[in-house]
């Protein structure tokens, strides 16, 4: 069976128990033929805890490299598209999804909630 790489994007490695539980569930659900690369706020901890490849979610070159090496992009669980924690959150996550699609990766939004959106997006 051919091995494929998948970038897993979520709020991982930031100490949030719910997000870590979602990552653990997603990793268990992936077929054996899928090799994950997890974008993480703490790649060393993510590698040690889950035994997977990981890179710093805010480091542009490693993220681009992971995406170039992958065929899949999985927007992991939680409510990534919200602006309560930061106005930048929707821009960051939508930007990565859009980039993945432009790069030709198959994209999946898994266990995703949306909102709340409190700020005006335009003007």
N, C-alpha and C positions, 0 to 999 in steps of 0.2 A: 504494500500500500504506500502510495506517495505521501511523503511528509510535507505539510504546508505550514507556513508561519503565519501567525495572527497577532496583530498589535491589539492589546487590551487596554482601553482607555477609560479611566474612572478616577475617583478621588481616593486612590490607593496610596498607602504608605504615609498617611497623614495622621494616624492615630485614632481614626474614627472606627469604632467597633462594627457598626452597621455596614460600612463600606468594605471593611476587611472580610466580613461574613459573606457579602455578595461576591467578592473576588474568590474566596474559597469555594463557594457554590459553583461559580462559573468555571473555575479550573477543574472541578470534579465532573462537570457536564461535558467538557470538551472531548471530542473523540481522540483516541490515541494518536491518530494521524495529524493532529493539530499541535504544533509547537508554539506556545505563547511567548510573546515579548510584552511584559507588563510595564506601562508607563507609571512611574511611582514617585512620590515625594521623598521616599527613602529606599532607593534601589538596593542597597546592601541588605537592609532588613527584609525586603520583599524576596530577594534571592534566597536568603537563609531560611526564612519562614516557609516558603512554598516550593523551593527547589526549581525555580524557573528563571529564565533570562529576564532581566529588568534594566531599564534605563531611566535617568532623571527626566521627569515629565516636563520640566521647564528648560531643558538644554536642547536648543534647536537642532544642532548637528546630530546628536545621538537619536533624537526622535525621527528626523528625516531618514537617517540610515536604517532604523528599524522599519520604517514604512516602505523604503525601497526594497528591503529584503523580504517583505511580506506580501501575501495574496489577499489577506482578510484584515478588516478593521472592525473591532467589536467595541462599541460604546457601551461600557459596562453599566451595571445597575445603579440605581439611585435617582435622584432628581438633579441631573447635571445642568439642565437648562432652567436656571433660576438666578435671580440677582440679589437674593437676601444676604448671602455670604459675601458676595463681591459683584460689582457691576461688570467685572471682566469675565466672570464665569461663563455666561452664554457666548461671549465672543471667542473665548479660548476653545470651548468644546465644539461649537458650531464650526469654528475655523479649522479644527483638526478633522472633523467629519468631511467638510468640503474639500480639504486638501487630499484626504484619502480617496474621495470619489474622483477628483481630478487626476490623481495618480493611477487610477484604474483598479483600485482595491475593491473587492466586494465588501460592502458595509452592512453592519447589523446593529440595530439599537436594541439591546437586551435589557429587560426588566427596568425600563426607563420611565420615570415620572417627569412631568414638566410643570414648572412654576414653584413658587409664585414669582411673577415678574412684576415688580413694583415701580421700576423706573420707566420713563418714556424712552423709547428706542430712537426716536427722531425728534429733534427740535424741542 
